[in-house]
Amino acid sequence: MRQRIAIYGGTFDPIHDGHWQVAKAIMNSFAMDRLLFVPAFVPPHKRGQQISSPFHRLAMLSVATMSDPKMFVSAVEVEAPERPFTVQTLDRLKADYDDAQLFFVMGADSFRDVATWREHQRLLTEYDVIVATRPGHQIGDQGGDQAGVGIAAHLSPQLQANLVDLSGGRLPSEDDFASPHIYLTDYVEVGVSATDVREVAQQGKSVVNWVPPPVAAYIEKYKLYQKP
């Protein structure tokens, strides 16, 4: 049986408890052998926005995952900022882990805009994709015939045919893993966002209730998100 590796991409500015709980839930529900957090250097859809140094974001992920033997951090996008697109990152990781099955993990906000991504058709057909929804996002059918089409109404019928609706905490089956699918999940109901964390930190307050403790200590030590 091939190894299963989850690739969790994002800005992670900073990684918070929502990210962490999603990672743990996907590790358990999909029986992943490992999970790689992949911080973006500068996400193409966030150019022009103020984002923390990728090296700070990489460091926060590193201290957050230090005690978990199955969670790792990849600097693949930080080391190659000229190739920022997700499909390029997955192609490079596929070459590195050619004997593994890769699952790209993305949030519902990103999934909503995925049709604007570079080579999104290839991304969603050549790779397994796990969509992790947050509170307020509707997975279920909203009038269509395909289960789960509500959150994926922006996709073509061909891509909608690859949907696997795992809402309600359902688990994937071994048969699902035989070919790439788009898995819609609602395993975690955590409303925290990176914006919330930054706003609290900006006030000089502790964020230990919203991020892993080592990350809270890192933010405090380097006074991240506080205006000079």
Summary of the structure (lengths in Angstrom):
residues: 228
radius of gyration: 17.3
end to end distance: 52.7
largest distance: 54.4
contacts: 690
relative contact order: 0.17
helix: 37%
strand: 17%
